[in-house]
Amino acid sequence: MNWKRAKTLFIVVFFLTNLCLIYIYVDKVNKSHVNDSENDNAVNFEQEDIKLPKDMPKVDNVKMQLITADSHDFESEAKDDDHAEVSKDGFTLTQKMSNAVNVSQDPISTLKPYIDANIYGGSEYQYHETQKGKIIYEQTYDGFPIMNNNRARLSIDVDGNKTKSLTQAKMEDIRPSKGENNKPRNVISAREAIEALYYNQYLKSGQSVDSIRLGYYTVVKETNVQVLQANWEITVSKQGKSHTYYVEAVSSNPQITE
């Protein structure tokens, strides 16, 4: 064996190994600096005495864009039904429920099958909330709710433990809005949306973020056509008083609507 060559080879391998280790170390240092910078910019909500929900929605790789929708005309549905009436514009249907549903145990699981089977476009609605004497469902698009919109809502009136009547409005022909700039964009995180409230003085020390959800919110409303935008709906409260904000979800500098 040529020990001189072996010694030289060992030195070269040792040198290359050190170079690799140095590269790995520098890369880790750079990444840690980036993370430190991100942490420096983040709001310490605990220090600010602001409570956040325990489970924040995850939106990794979610992309959304402006959509346009038409209001459905219920004239044809009400024409042959003596128990149904429509509003003057035709966009809202009120109907007595001949087959009452018992909702005493679980209104969500017992009522949804009826809605899917008996109500026009019923599968597009999802449960939202229960108010006094009413069970509210919202229409969805691509799995996300159309929020705070009386043109995309199903309200079930309840008398005692049984359903009595319903009021329905629905959007149809939902499609991406026209425009070269209307491309699907990444949705900002729930935390970023909450931070936008904080930086714009809507969220202050001593307040609590009670709920946050992602959906579509109307930004342009005509007689029978609406343009809807991806928004975070955030409900903030302090000492029992609550307020809801809508934060644009596809912008690094989001607009906020009260």
Secondary structure, DSSP 8 states (H G I E B T S, - for coil): --HHHHHHHHHHHHHHHHHHHHHHHHHHHHHHHHHHHHHHHS--TTTTT-B--SS----TT-EE--EEEEE---HHHHHT-TTEEE-TTS--EEEE-SS--B-SS-HHHHHHHHHHHHSTTGGGEEEEEEETTEEEEEEEETTEEB-S-TTSEEEEEEETTEEEEEEE--EEEEEE--STT---EE---HHHHHHHHHHTTSS-TT-EEEEEEEEEEEEEE-SSEEEEEEEEEEEEEETTEEEEEEEESS-SS--EE-
